[in-house]
Amino acid sequence: MASVYIAIAAYLQNANQSSARSSTHIYTSIVPPAEHDTSTVLQLRAMSKPSSSSLLLLLLSATLVATICRADPDPVQDFCVAAAPGGHYNSSYSTTYPGFPCKPSSLVVSDDFFFAAHASGASTDNPNGAAVTPGNVEAFPGLNTLGLSINRVDLAPGGVNPLHSHPRSAELVHVEAGEMLVGFVSTEGRFYSKVVRAGESFVIPRGMMHFQYNVGAGAARAMTVFNSQLPGVVLAAQSLFGAEPEIPDAVLGKSFQVDADTIKLLKSKFRKG
């Protein structure tokens, strides 16, 4: 962000210098030196100055472009190991943007930058036949303010990491074992997909609804990498049919063009408790 403001400052300085030179040239061309007077000079200088509203619009536009073209903001120090989630922060724990409060650097150790949870996968013994082992900042505090995270995805034969999206990040799916059908749907309603095998990768743009489905005969495993320390996840079915408080049956029924009994059945699949 600092580079944006430096560029704006340089632009404005050059613009002011150019305007000054231009106004002087015009002034001396149309008003003979002997006829120079204070009121004329002031009028011409005022004409050469860019308006404050134009400068403000330029600044806001540049800031907006810089903001929307990236994921997490850049860090402002070497590292900021996150203080233990849910812990009791005290005055020695500094804060920074973005991210969680920083653990005091004097207490940081090498293990804060090490993560072993992906060495083995979680159980896929569930209705989806899938397990996701997160490696975001909440699980791996050393990622705080670094703008990246990584998950492990395990799928049993026929298992699926169901339709979901990440509102704060794009996703790179790198398959390490087996083969998966990986796909997403664009805002135009077009479905993009590919069967991805061990050693191959597939990228999913930020915010797109997507999935991974094991189409092989054996178990499949992938590592998914994000350009956000906390990409967030919105599970499509869970969000719609398991929301608390519930979305009215009439709204869901109209949206999916099905009857109330079908909606009640779907809600029973995702209702907690």
Residue, then its C-alpha position, 0 to 999 in steps of 0.5 A: m500500500a505504501s508504494v501506491y501512496i508514493a506513486i500518487a505523491a510523485y504524480l502530484q508533484n510532477a503535475n504541480q511542476s508541469s502546471a506551474r511551468s505551463s501557467t508561466h509560459i501562458y502568462t508571459s505569452i499573453v501578458p507583456p512583462a511590463e504589464h504584470d500585476t498581482s491580480t493577474v498572477l493570482q488568477l492564472r495560478a488558481m487556474s493552474k491548480p488541480s482541484s482538491s476533489s480531483l486529487l481526492l478521487l485519484l487517491l480513493s481510486a488508487t486505494l480501491v484498486a490496490t485493495i481489491c487486487r490482493a488477498d491478505p494485506d502485507p505484514v509489517q514486521d518479520f513475523c507475528v506468531a499468533a497468541a494462543p487462540g482463546g488465550h488471555y492476552n496481556s499488555s505484552y502481547s502486541t496487536t497488528y493488522p491484519g491478524f491475531p495478537c502477536k506472541p512476544s518475540s522473546l517467547v517465540v521458538s522454532d516450533d512456532f514455525f513448524f506444523a506436523a498435523h498433515a503427516s497423517g490424515a483424519s478419519t473418512d468414516n462419515p457420510n461424505g467419506a471425506a476429511v479435511t485437516p486444516g492448516n490455517v492460522e488457528a491451527f498453525p499460529g506461525l502463519n499469522t499475517l503471512g497471507l497463506s495456509i494449507n489444508r490436507v484433504d483425504l477422500a475414501p473411494g467415492g468420497v466427496n469434499p462437498l460443494h463449498s466456497h472460500p470467500r477470502s481466498a483462491e485455492l490450489v489443489h495439488v493431488e498427492a495420491g489417487e485421482m479426484l474430479v475437481g470442479f467449480v462453477s463460475t458466476e456465469g453458471r459455467f462448470y469447469s472441471k478436470v480429473v486430477r491425478a497424483g502430481e497434478s494441480f488445479v486452481i480454483p478462483r476466489g469465492m467460486m463454489h467447488f468440490q473434490y470427488n474421488v473417482g479412483a478405486g483407492a483412497a485419494r489425498a490432496m494438499t490445498v493451498f490458499n493465499s489467505q491465513l484464514p480463507g473461511v469456508v461456506l458449505a453450500a448444503q450446510s449453510l442453506f439447510g442447517a442455518e441457525p435460525e432456520i431459513p424459512d421453508a417457503v424461501l427454500g421451496k421457492s428457490f429450489q422449486v420443490d415442495a415443503d416436505t422435500i425442504k423439511l427432509l433436507k433440513s433433517k439431514f443437516r440440523k444440529g442436535 
